[in-house]
Structures are given as C-alpha cells and as structure tokens.
Amino acid sequence: RELLNGFSVTVMYAAFAIPFQLMIGLGLAYLLFQKLKGTTLFRIILFMPYIMPFLATALVFSLIFNHRTDSIINNLVGWVGIPPQKWLLEPLGVGRLIFGEATPTLLQGPSLALVVVILYTIWTYAGYAMVVFLAGLGNISTELYEAARIDGASGWAIFRRITLPLLSPTTFFLSLVAVIGTFQAFTQLWLMRNPAARDTLDTVSIVIFRQITDASPNYGYGSAMAFVLFGVILLLTFVQNRLAERRVFYG
C-alpha cells in the first residue's frame, strides 16, 4: 500500500510540476531573449533559486506558506476573501477543499500541502528551464524569422511554426531531466514534509527512505522498492525516447 501511495503522490507531483515549469521557463526565455534593457539582471535573479541550497529556499517557502493566520500567504489570500489555510499541514485535496466533501476521489487532486511543494518546485526549476531554453533560442537562425516576416507570418505563427519545432530537442531534454528529477525527488519534500499532512507528501523516494531508517528497518523491502523505482524511471525514459523519434526535430 505504501509503495502504491508513493507512486500516486509522485505521479501527481510530476504531472503538475513539469508542464508548468517548462511553460513558465519557455515564456521567460522568450521574453528575455528580446533586446530589452535589464534582461541580464532578470536572468540572474530568475536563475538564483536554482543555484541556492534547498535548505535555504525550502525554509523561506515554509515561512511564506505558514499555517498561522498572520502569515504572508494567509494575508494575501485574505484580500480576495479566502479564509486562512493550513497549507503544508493540510492533507485534504484541493478539489475537496474547493467543492466540498461530495467531491469524487479522482477529482480531489493533490493535497494542499503537495500543491505548496509543487509551487516550490516550479519556482526553483523554472529558472533552469529558462536558461536552457535561452540557449536553444540562440541556436535558431534569424534568417528563418526574417523570411517568415517577409511572407507576412504573424508573431504567433512564427512562434508555433518555427520556434516551437526548432526548440523540440531542448524541450525533450528538459522534459526528460524533469521526469527523472521528479521521480527521484527527495530533499525538498523531506524538508517541507510535516506529519500533519499524513502521507500526501510521501513520494516513492521518501517511502524507500523511511523503510530503511525506521526504528525497525526493512532493508530488503527498501532495496526492492528502489529497484522498482529504477525500473519505472527506465521505462519512462524509454517511452520518452520513442516518442522523441517522431516528434523531435533536429534540423
């Protein structure tokens, strides 16, 4: 049961964190790729969360999303009429919190505590995705853009027909690294984890860690779990590589 719950939490964590961090990273890269003043400073600021220690950034996020009624986030949501929340202490799914107890299990979604960790992950890794996307944008020939503008292509058409296809290798690399990273995620979840949130933050890595560090450790079961996790990551990597053969354009 613990392993299945761990995979359920891990899948929700990856499904919500990866798309948003890639989309935000791409949007920031596209914006900062323009010839505007101050872009270098903004690149440094946005990349800083990625190079800072997990301990420091997780502590800052935990303070922001504190459950006290006078915390920063509770003051912010209070301005729009939302009552104070328990945030990292809340084990209930966001769907149930919004729509009530009658919400079906499948629609309850990740716990509010897991949503906070997802926001933290997006904030941390969006800057890294931005830097990699900037490198990919720099490798696209400006002649292609000039030819498209001469033909009367709109900005959206250029982005959809030129930029996105030519960024597909970069997107594939980032998605591959993100999937592996989220399935192996441990440090940030462990630092922000609270017993009050029960097992809603227990990804597979945390389940494995608890198996081998409990008062009565089960090394054999923990090792078996680790091999199962390795097999799942290997399978996901294989599937992504097969999909990349048809969707990634290398020029």
C-alpha positions in Angstrom: 0.0 0.0 0.0 2.8 2.5 0.9 4.5 1.9 -2.4 1.3 2.4 -4.4 0.5 5.6 -2.5 4.1 6.7 -3.1 3.7 6.3 -6.8 0.4 8.1 -6.7 1.9 11.1 -5.0 4.9 11.0 -7.3 2.8 10.9 -10.4 0.6 13.9 -9.2 3.7 15.8 -8.3 5.3 15.2 -11.7 2.1 15.8 -13.7 1.5 19.2 -12.1 5.1 20.4 -11.7 6.7 19.5 -15.0 4.3 21.2 -17.5 4.2 24.5 -15.6 7.9 24.7 -15.0 8.5 24.1 -18.7 5.9 26.6 -19.9 7.0 29.3 -17.5 10.6 28.7 -18.4 9.8 28.9 -22.1 7.8 32.1 -21.6 10.5 33.7 -19.5 13.2 32.7 -22.0 11.2 34.1 -25.0 10.6 37.3 -23.1 14.2 37.8 -22.0 15.5 36.8 -25.4 14.2 40.1 -26.7 16.7 43.0 -26.9 15.4 44.9 -23.8 17.2 46.8 -21.1 17.9 44.9 -17.9 17.5 41.4 -19.3 20.8 40.2 -17.9 19.9 41.3 -14.4 16.5 39.5 -14.7 18.2 36.3 -15.9 20.4 36.3 -12.9 17.5 36.9 -10.5 15.3 34.2 -12.0 18.2 31.7 -12.1 19.1 32.2 -8.4 16.5 29.9 -6.9 18.0 27.0 -8.8 21.6 27.5 -7.5 20.6 28.3 -3.9 20.7 25.4 -1.3 17.4 23.5 -0.9 17.6 24.1 2.9 17.5 27.9 2.5 14.8 28.1 -0.2 12.6 25.4 1.5 12.8 27.3 4.8 11.8 30.5 3.1 8.9 28.8 1.3 7.8 27.1 4.6 7.7 30.6 6.3 5.7 32.1 3.5 3.2 29.3 3.5 3.0 29.1 7.3 -0.4 28.0 8.7 -0.6 30.9 11.1 -3.4 33.4 10.3 -1.0 36.2 10.1 1.4 34.5 7.7 2.3 36.2 4.4 0.3 33.9 2.2 -2.8 33.9 4.5 -2.7 37.7 4.5 -2.5 37.7 0.7 -5.4 35.2 0.1 -7.4 37.1 2.8 -7.5 40.1 0.5 -9.6 38.1 -2.0 -11.9 36.6 0.6 -10.2 33.2 1.1 -10.1 32.1 4.7 -6.7 31.1 6.3 -5.5 27.7 5.2 -3.2 25.2 6.9 -1.1 24.9 3.7 1.8 22.4 4.5 -0.3 20.9 7.3 -3.3 20.2 5.0 -3.8 16.6 3.9 -7.1 17.2 2.0 -7.1 17.5 -1.8 -7.6 20.9 -3.3 -10.7 19.7 -5.2 -12.3 18.7 -1.9 -11.4 22.0 -0.2 -13.0 23.9 -3.1 -16.0 21.8 -3.9 -16.7 20.1 -0.5 -16.8 16.5 0.8 -19.1 15.3 -2.0 -16.2 15.6 -4.5 -15.3 12.2 -6.0 -11.9 10.8 -5.0 -10.5 11.0 -8.5 -11.3 14.7 -8.7 -9.9 15.7 -5.3 -6.4 16.2 -6.8 -3.2 16.7 -4.8 -3.3 17.7 -1.2 -2.9 21.4 -0.4 0.5 20.5 1.1 1.6 18.9 -2.1 0.4 21.9 -4.1 2.8 24.1 -2.0 5.7 21.8 -2.8 4.7 21.8 -6.5 4.8 25.7 -6.4 8.2 25.5 -4.8 9.5 23.1 -7.4 8.2 25.3 -10.2 9.8 28.4 -8.6 13.1 26.5 -8.2 13.4 24.9 -11.6 11.7 27.4 -14.0 14.9 29.5 -13.9 16.9 26.5 -15.0 14.5 25.7 -17.8 14.7 29.4 -18.8 18.5 29.3 -19.2 18.4 26.1 -21.3 15.6 27.5 -23.5 17.6 30.7 -24.0 20.5 28.6 -25.3 18.1 26.8 -27.6 16.7 30.1 -28.9 20.2 31.4 -29.6 20.8 28.4 -31.9 17.8 29.3 -34.2 18.8 31.1 -37.3 17.5 34.7 -37.6 17.2 34.2 -41.3 14.2 31.9 -40.7 12.4 34.6 -38.8 13.2 37.2 -41.4 11.9 35.0 -44.2 8.7 34.3 -42.3 8.1 38.0 -41.6 8.6 38.8 -45.3 6.0 36.2 -46.1 3.6 38.0 -43.8 3.6 35.5 -40.9 2.2 36.7 -37.6 4.1 36.6 -34.3 2.0 33.6 -33.1 2.5 31.8 -36.4 6.3 32.3 -36.2 6.3 31.0 -32.7 4.2 28.0 -33.5 5.7 27.0 -36.8 9.4 27.9 -36.3 10.3 28.5 -32.7 8.5 25.5 -31.1 9.6 22.9 -33.7 13.2 24.0 -33.6 13.1 24.0 -29.8 11.8 20.5 -29.7 15.3 19.0 -28.8 15.6 21.4 -25.9 12.1 20.7 -24.7 12.8 16.9 -25.0 15.9 17.2 -22.9 14.3 19.4 -20.2 11.2 17.1 -20.0 13.4 14.0 -19.7 15.5 15.5 -17.0 12.4 16.8 -15.2 10.7 13.4 -15.2 13.8 11.7 -13.8 14.2 14.5 -11.3 10.6 14.5 -10.0 10.5 10.7 -9.7 13.8 10.9 -7.7 12.8 14.0 -5.7 13.5 13.7 -2.0 15.3 16.7 -0.4 12.8 19.4 -0.9 9.9 17.1 0.0 11.6 15.9 3.1 12.4 19.4 4.3 8.9 20.7 3.8 7.1 17.5 5.0 5.0 17.6 8.1 3.3 14.7 9.9 0.0 16.6 9.9 -0.1 16.3 6.1 0.0 12.5 6.7 1.3 10.6 3.6 0.3 13.1 1.0 3.9 14.2 0.6 5.4 10.7 0.7 6.8 10.2 -2.8 8.5 6.9 -3.7 11.9 8.2 -2.6 10.5 9.1 0.8 8.8 5.8 1.2 12.1 4.0 0.5 14.0 6.2 2.9 11.5 5.6 5.7 11.7 1.8 5.1 15.5 1.8 5.8 15.6 4.4 8.6 12.6 3.4 10.7 13.1 2.0 14.2 12.7 -1.5 12.7 14.3 -1.0 9.2 13.4 -3.4 6.4 16.4 -3.2 4.1 15.3 -5.9 1.8 11.9 -4.3 1.2 13.5 -0.9 0.8 16.0 -2.3 -1.8 13.2 -4.0 -3.7 11.3 -0.7 -3.8 14.4 1.1 -5.1 14.7 -1.4 -8.0 11.0 -0.9 -8.8 11.6 2.8 -8.9 14.6 2.3 -11.1 12.5 0.2 -13.5 9.8 2.8 -13.7 12.2 5.6 -14.5 13.9 3.4 -17.1 10.6 2.6 -18.7 9.5 6.3 -18.7 12.9 7.2 -20.3 12.4 4.5 -23.0 8.9 5.8 -23.7 10.0 9.4 -24.0 12.9 8.4 -26.3 10.4 6.5 -28.6 8.1 9.5 -28.7 11.0 11.8 -29.4 11.9 9.8 -32.6 8.7 11.1 -34.2 8.2 14.5 -32.5 11.7 15.9 -32.1 13.1 17.9 -35.0 16.9 18.1 -35.1 17.2 20.2 -38.2 
